[in-house]
Amino acid sequence: MSERAAPFFCPYCGDEDLRPSEAGHGAWECHGCRRAFQLKFLGLLSPTVHGGTSHEQHRD
């Protein structure tokens, strides 16, 4: 798979007028708020990780 995943909206202003940037892989430009940003895949989470916090409540 060589296609890059595209964001649906700008993380800053919510506009959908996004275009790939020539700044590099994962770089995008928002033509609504004129910001540039980059997305990066960090990896897969373990099945036991829930957003970095435990959802279990401990009782004494």
DSSP file (Angstrom, degrees, kcal/mol; ACC not computed):
  #  RESIDUE AA STRUCTURE BP1 BP2  ACC     N-H-->O    O-->H-N    N-H-->O    O-->H-N    TCO  KAPPA ALPHA  PHI   PSI    X-CA   Y-CA   Z-CA
    1    1 A M              0   0    0      0, 0.0     0, 0.0     0, 0.0     0, 0.0   0.000 360.0 360.0 360.0 114.4    0.0    0.0    0.0
    2    2 A S        +     0   0    0      2,-0.1     2,-0.2     0, 0.0     0, 0.0   0.466 360.0 109.7-107.8  -3.4    1.7    3.2   -1.1
    3    3 A E        -     0   0    0      1,-0.1     2,-0.3     0, 0.0     0, 0.0  -0.512  65.9-130.4 -73.2 138.3   -1.3    5.5   -0.7
    4    4 A R        -     0   0    0     -2,-0.2     2,-0.3     1,-0.0    -2,-0.1  -0.682  21.4-114.9 -88.1 144.5   -1.0    8.0    2.2
    5    5 A A        -     0   0    0     -2,-0.3    -1,-0.0     1,-0.0    21,-0.0  -0.587  31.1-142.9 -75.8 136.6   -3.9    8.3    4.6
    6    6 A A        -     0   0    0     -2,-0.3     2,-0.1    14,-0.0    -1,-0.0  -0.844   9.4-124.1-105.5 135.8   -5.5   11.8    4.4
    7    7 A P        -     0   0    0      0, 0.0    11,-0.1     0, 0.0     3,-0.1  -0.448  13.0-142.2 -69.9 151.8   -6.9   13.7    7.4
    8    8 A F  S    S+     0   0    0      1,-0.2     2,-0.3    -2,-0.1    10,-0.1   0.741  76.6   6.6 -87.3 -25.2  -10.5   14.7    7.0
    9    9 A F  S    S-     0   0    0      8,-0.1     7,-0.2     7,-0.0    -1,-0.2  -0.981  84.9 -86.9-154.2 161.4  -10.2   18.1    8.7
   10   10 A C     >  -     0   0    0      5,-2.6     4,-1.4    -2,-0.3     7,-0.0  -0.530  28.6-142.5 -70.9 131.7   -7.6   20.5   10.1
   11   11 A P  T  4 S+     0   0    0      0, 0.0    -1,-0.1     0, 0.0     0, 0.0   0.627  98.4  46.0 -71.1 -10.8   -6.8   19.8   13.8
   12   12 A Y  T  4 S+     0   0    0      3,-0.1    -2,-0.0    23,-0.0     0, 0.0   0.866 132.6   6.8 -96.7 -46.4   -6.6   23.6   14.4
   13   13 A C  T  4 S-     0   0    0      2,-0.1     0, 0.0     0, 0.0     0, 0.0   0.569  88.5-122.3-118.0 -12.1   -9.6   25.1   12.7
   14   14 A G     <  +     0   0    0     -4,-1.4     0, 0.0     1,-0.3     0, 0.0   0.440  58.8 147.8  84.9  -0.9  -11.7   22.2   11.6
   15   15 A D        -     0   0    0     -6,-0.1    -5,-2.6     1,-0.1    -1,-0.3  -0.303  44.1-147.8 -66.8 152.8  -11.7   23.3    7.9
   16   16 A E        +     0   0    0     -7,-0.2     2,-1.8     1,-0.1    -1,-0.1   0.334  68.7 105.7-103.7   5.3  -11.7   20.6    5.2
   17   17 A D        +     0   0    0      2,-0.0    14,-2.7    -7,-0.0     2,-0.3  -0.541  50.3 151.7 -86.9  73.2   -9.6   22.5    2.6
   18   18 A L  E     -A   30   0A   0     -2,-1.8    12,-0.2    12,-0.2    -2,-0.0  -0.810  22.2-177.6-108.2 145.5   -6.5   20.4    3.2
   19   19 A R  E     -A   29   0A   0     10,-2.2    10,-2.8    -2,-0.3    -2,-0.0  -0.995  35.7 -98.6-138.9 144.7   -3.7   19.7    0.6
   20   20 A P  E     -A   28   0A   0      0, 0.0     2,-0.3     0, 0.0     8,-0.3  -0.338  41.2-134.5 -59.5 142.7   -0.6   17.6    0.9
   21   21 A S    >   -     0   0    0      6,-2.7     3,-0.8     3,-0.3     6,-0.3  -0.706   9.9-135.1 -99.6 152.3    2.5   19.7    1.6
   22   22 A E  T 3  S+     0   0    0     -2,-0.3     3,-0.1     1,-0.2    -1,-0.1   0.416  88.2  94.0 -81.1   2.1    5.8   19.4   -0.2
   23   23 A A  T 3  S-     0   0    0      1,-0.2     2,-0.3     4,-0.0    -1,-0.2   0.664  99.8 -77.6 -71.3 -16.1    7.5   19.7    3.2
   24   24 A G  S X  S-     0   0    0     -3,-0.8     3,-1.9     3,-0.2    -3,-0.3  -0.856  71.7 -22.2 145.9-179.9    7.7   15.9    3.5
   25   25 A H  T 3  S+     0   0    0     -2,-0.3     3,-0.1     1,-0.3    -3,-0.0  -0.373 125.9  10.8 -62.7 129.4    5.8   12.7    4.2
   26   26 A G  T 3  S+     0   0    0      1,-0.3    13,-2.9    -2,-0.1     2,-0.4   0.515  93.8 135.8  81.6   5.5    2.7   13.2    6.3
   27   27 A A  E <   - B   0  38A   0     -3,-1.9    -6,-2.7    -6,-0.3     2,-0.3  -0.725  29.4-179.2 -92.1 136.0    2.8   17.0    5.9
   28   28 A W  E     -AB  20  37A   0      9,-3.4     9,-2.4    -2,-0.4     2,-0.4  -0.928  18.5-145.6-132.9 154.3   -0.4   18.9    5.2
   29   29 A E  E     -AB  19  36A   0    -10,-2.8   -10,-2.2    -2,-0.3     2,-0.6  -0.980   8.6-148.8-121.1 133.1   -1.5   22.5    4.6
   30   30 A C  E  >  -A   18   0A   0      5,-3.1     4,-1.1    -2,-0.4     5,-0.4  -0.901   5.6-168.0 -99.7 120.8   -4.8   24.0    5.6
   31   31 A H  T  4 S+     0   0    0    -14,-2.7   -13,-0.1    -2,-0.6    -1,-0.1   0.416  82.8  64.2 -89.7   3.2   -5.9   26.7    3.3
   32   32 A G  T  4 S+     0   0    0    -15,-0.3    -1,-0.2     3,-0.1   -14,-0.1   0.897 123.3  11.9 -84.5 -50.3   -8.6   27.8    5.7
   33   33 A C  T  4 S-     0   0    0      2,-0.1    -2,-0.2   -18,-0.0    -1,-0.0   0.405  99.4-122.8-109.3   0.3   -6.3   28.9    8.5
   34   34 A R     <  +     0   0    0     -4,-1.1     2,-0.3     1,-0.2    -3,-0.2   0.753  63.5 140.0  66.1  26.8   -3.0   28.9    6.6
   35   35 A R        -     0   0    0     -5,-0.4    -5,-3.1     2,-0.0     2,-0.4  -0.718  41.3-149.4 -98.7 152.7   -1.4   26.4    9.0
   36   36 A A  E     +B   29   0A   0     -2,-0.3     2,-0.3    -7,-0.2    -7,-0.2  -0.950  22.8 168.0-117.1 142.0    0.9   23.6    8.1
   37   37 A F  E     -B   28   0A   0     -9,-2.4    -9,-3.4    -2,-0.4     2,-0.4  -0.946  24.1-134.0-148.1 166.8    1.1   20.4   10.2
   38   38 A Q  E     -B   27   0A   0     -2,-0.3     2,-0.4   -11,-0.3   -11,-0.3  -0.984   8.5-151.8-130.6 137.8    2.5   16.9   10.0
   39   39 A L        -     0   0    0    -13,-2.9     2,-0.4    -2,-0.4    -2,-0.0  -0.847  14.6-172.6-105.4 143.2    0.9   13.6   10.9
   40   40 A K        -     0   0    0     -2,-0.4     2,-0.5   -13,-0.0   -14,-0.0  -0.990  22.2-134.5-141.1 129.4    3.0   10.6   12.1
   41   41 A F        -     0   0    0     -2,-0.4     3,-0.1     1,-0.2    -2,-0.0  -0.718  20.2-175.5 -80.2 123.4    2.0    7.0   12.7
   42   42 A L        -     0   0    0     -2,-0.5     2,-0.3     1,-0.3    -1,-0.2   0.748  44.4 -94.8 -94.2 -27.2    3.6    6.0   16.0
   43   43 A G        -     0   0    0      2,-0.0    -1,-0.3     0, 0.0     2,-0.3  -0.849  48.4 -50.3 139.8-175.7    2.6    2.3   16.1
   44   44 A L        -     0   0    0     -2,-0.3     2,-0.2    -3,-0.1    -3,-0.0  -0.725  48.4-126.2 -97.0 144.7    0.0   -0.1   17.4
   45   45 A L        -     0   0    0     -2,-0.3    -1,-0.0     1,-0.1    -2,-0.0  -0.568  28.8-104.8 -85.0 151.6   -1.2   -0.1   21.0
   46   46 A S    >   -     0   0    0     -2,-0.2     3,-1.7     1,-0.1    -1,-0.1  -0.437  32.5-113.8 -68.0 149.6   -1.2   -3.3   23.1
   47   47 A P  T 3  S+     0   0    0      0, 0.0    -1,-0.1     0, 0.0    -2,-0.0   0.719 116.6  54.7 -60.3 -19.6   -4.7   -4.8   23.6
   48   48 A T  T 3  S+     0   0    0      2,-0.0     2,-0.4     0, 0.0    -2,-0.0   0.569  87.3  93.9 -91.0  -8.9   -4.4   -4.0   27.3
   49   49 A V    <   -     0   0    0     -3,-1.7     2,-0.3     5,-0.1     5,-0.1  -0.714  51.0-174.1 -87.4 131.3   -3.6   -0.3   26.9
   50   50 A H  S >  S-     0   0    0     -2,-0.4     3,-1.2     3,-0.3    -1,-0.1  -0.645  71.4 -53.4-124.1  72.7   -6.6    2.1   27.0
   51   51 A G  T 3  S-     0   0    0     -2,-0.3     3,-0.1     1,-0.2    -2,-0.0   0.712  99.5 -64.8  69.5  20.7   -5.4    5.5   26.2
   52   52 A G  T 3  S+     0   0    0      1,-0.2     2,-0.4     0, 0.0    -1,-0.2   0.412 117.5  88.9  86.2  -3.9   -2.7    5.5   28.8
   53   53 A T  S <  S-     0   0    0     -3,-1.2     2,-0.4     0, 0.0    -3,-0.3  -0.946  77.8-116.4-126.7 150.1   -5.1    5.4   31.8
   54   54 A S        -     0   0    0     -2,-0.4    -5,-0.1     1,-0.1    -3,-0.0  -0.689  14.9-163.3 -84.3 133.1   -6.6    2.4   33.6
   55   55 A H        +     0   0    0     -2,-0.4     2,-0.3     2,-0.1    -1,-0.1   0.440  61.8 100.7 -94.0  -1.2  -10.3    2.2   33.3
   56   56 A E        -     0   0    0      1,-0.0     2,-0.5     2,-0.0    -2,-0.1  -0.642  66.8-140.7 -84.6 141.6  -10.5   -0.2   36.2
   57   57 A Q        -     0   0    0     -2,-0.3     2,-0.5     2,-0.0    -2,-0.1  -0.882  12.6-143.6-101.7 130.9  -11.5    1.1   39.6
   58   58 A H        -     0   0    0     -2,-0.5     2,-0.4     2,-0.0    -2,-0.0  -0.793  13.5-162.3 -95.9 132.2   -9.6   -0.4   42.6
   59   59 A R              0   0    0     -2,-0.5    -2,-0.0     1,-0.1     0, 0.0  -0.907 360.0 360.0-114.0 142.8  -11.5   -0.9   45.8
   60   60 A D              0   0    0     -2,-0.4    -1,-0.1     0, 0.0    -2,-0.0   0.435 360.0 360.0 -88.6 360.0  -10.0   -1.4   49.2
